[in-house]
Amino acid sequence: MTGVHGGDPPVKGSAGRRIAFAAASGIDRLITRLCRFIVLVTGIALTVILTGNVVARYVLASGGIDAAQELPELLFPWFIVAGIALAAQAGGHLGVDWLYDRLGPRGRVWFLHLVNAIVIASYLILCGQSLLLAESTWVQVSPVLKIPTSQGYMAVALGCLLLALAAACSSVRIASTGPETRFTLTYKET
């Protein structure tokens, strides 16, 4: 499956609305590019490290590469968080549309704004809590590489911030063009 940004629909209304829509679209594209980069780099790194360590177990007398035990633990949170943000941009998370399907067009718009407001508040709170945990675990380091273990909490904080931004951009799109444009990525089979 490949992700594609859909074409921007025409925005009717004031210049401010068009500027807000353009800004939201730009932020969404930035989030998409950043997350795809993180998924690509960490995915390749995880594959190379894990494969290399399996080969090293049979070739080296020491039974493997010590750092190869720690690196996947350090990279995996970044890989997952970036994937979560991409899924959110595509509406790829599990959701129940029962109430949404029973509302009229105006009700859907207000409902989605309410949901996005809850999502934004929740993820900003989680971001703050993740940063507090990162601060308190900064002195703990991994045994071999001596990398602070707090970096996993930093990944969660970044992910929460990206998800809050994506929800805010979704609300701008909904206000500008309607609920049909709430997701920026569409997935199709290739």
C-alpha positions in Angstrom: 0.0 0.0 0.0 1.2 3.5 -0.7 0.1 6.7 0.8 -0.8 9.6 -1.4 -1.8 13.1 -0.4 -5.2 13.9 -2.0 -5.5 17.0 -4.1 -6.6 20.0 -2.1 -10.2 20.8 -2.6 -11.2 24.4 -3.4 -11.6 26.5 -0.3 -14.5 29.0 -0.4 -14.7 32.0 1.8 -12.3 34.6 3.2 -8.6 34.9 2.5 -8.0 34.0 6.2 -9.8 30.7 5.6 -7.6 30.0 2.6 -4.5 30.9 4.5 -5.4 28.7 7.4 -6.2 25.8 5.0 -2.8 26.3 3.2 -1.0 26.4 6.6 -2.8 23.2 7.8 -2.0 21.5 4.5 1.7 22.5 4.8 1.9 21.2 8.3 0.3 18.0 7.3 2.8 17.5 4.5 5.6 18.2 6.9 4.3 15.7 9.4 3.9 13.1 6.6 7.4 13.6 5.3 9.0 13.6 8.7 7.1 10.4 9.7 7.9 8.6 6.5 11.5 9.5 6.9 11.6 8.2 10.5 9.7 5.0 9.5 12.1 4.4 6.5 15.3 5.1 8.4 14.4 3.2 11.6 12.8 0.3 9.6 15.9 -0.2 7.5 18.2 0.2 10.6 16.2 -2.3 12.6 16.3 -4.8 9.7 20.0 -4.4 9.2 20.9 -4.5 12.9 18.7 -7.6 13.6 19.9 -9.4 10.5 23.5 -8.5 11.2 23.2 -9.7 14.8 21.7 -13.1 13.7 24.6 -13.6 11.3 27.1 -12.5 13.9 25.8 -15.0 16.4 27.0 -17.8 14.1 30.2 -16.2 12.9 31.6 -14.5 16.0 32.9 -16.5 18.9 31.3 -13.9 21.3 27.9 -14.9 20.1 26.8 -11.6 18.6 27.2 -7.9 18.8 26.5 -6.4 22.2 25.2 -3.1 20.8 22.8 -4.9 18.6 20.8 -5.9 21.7 20.2 -2.3 22.7 19.7 -0.5 19.4 16.4 -2.1 18.5 15.0 -1.2 21.9 16.2 2.4 21.3 14.9 2.6 17.7 11.6 0.8 18.0 9.7 3.6 19.8 10.5 6.1 17.0 9.4 3.6 14.4 6.1 2.9 16.1 5.3 6.5 16.9 5.9 7.7 13.3 3.7 4.9 12.0 0.9 5.9 14.4 1.1 9.5 13.2 0.8 8.4 9.6 -2.1 6.1 10.4 -3.9 9.0 12.1 -3.5 11.2 9.0 -5.1 8.5 6.9 -7.9 7.7 9.3 -6.3 4.3 9.8 -7.2 3.9 13.4 -10.1 1.9 14.6 -13.2 4.1 15.0 -16.9 3.8 15.5 -18.9 5.8 13.1 -22.3 4.9 14.4 -23.1 8.3 15.9 -21.3 10.2 13.1 -23.4 8.4 10.4 -26.6 9.4 12.2 -25.8 13.1 12.2 -26.6 15.6 9.5 -23.9 17.7 7.7 -23.7 20.4 10.4 -23.9 17.9 13.2 -21.0 16.0 11.7 -18.9 19.1 11.5 -19.5 20.0 15.1 -19.0 16.4 16.2 -15.7 16.2 14.5 -14.5 19.5 16.0 -15.5 18.2 19.5 -13.6 14.9 18.9 -10.5 16.7 17.6 -10.6 19.1 20.6 -10.6 16.1 22.9 -7.8 14.4 20.9 -5.7 17.6 21.0 -6.1 18.1 24.7 -5.4 14.4 25.5 -2.3 14.3 23.4 -0.9 17.6 24.7 -1.4 16.3 28.3 0.3 13.0 27.3 3.1 15.0 25.6 3.7 16.9 28.8 3.7 13.8 30.9 6.1 12.1 28.5 8.5 15.0 28.8 8.3 14.8 32.6 9.2 11.1 32.5 12.0 11.8 30.0 13.4 14.4 32.4 13.3 12.0 35.3 15.0 9.1 33.4 17.6 11.2 31.7 20.3 9.9 34.0 19.6 6.3 33.2 21.7 5.1 30.3 21.8 1.9 28.4 24.6 -0.4 29.5 26.6 -0.8 26.3 26.0 2.4 24.3 25.4 4.8 27.2 22.4 6.4 25.5 19.9 7.9 27.9 16.9 5.7 28.2 14.7 8.8 28.3 14.9 8.9 24.5 11.9 6.5 24.3 9.8 8.9 26.3 11.0 11.7 23.9 9.7 9.6 21.0 6.3 9.3 22.7 6.3 13.1 23.4 7.0 13.8 19.7 4.4 11.4 18.6 1.8 13.0 20.9 2.7 16.4 19.6 2.4 15.3 15.9 -1.0 13.7 16.6 -2.2 16.9 18.3 -1.0 18.9 15.3 -2.6 16.5 12.8 -6.0 16.7 14.7 -5.7 20.5 14.7 -5.0 20.5 10.9 -8.0 18.2 10.5 -10.2 20.7 12.2 -9.0 23.5 10.0 -9.7 21.3 6.9 -13.2 20.4 8.2 -14.0 24.1 8.9 -12.7 25.1 5.5 -14.0 22.4 3.2 -16.2 20.0 5.2 -15.9 16.7 6.9 -15.0 14.7 3.8 -11.5 16.2 3.9 -10.7 15.3 7.5 -7.9 12.9 6.5 -5.0 14.0 4.3 -3.6 10.6 3.2 -5.4 8.0 1.3 -4.1 4.5 0.8 -4.5 2.5 -2.3 -3.3 -0.9 -3.5 -0.5 -0.7 -6.0 
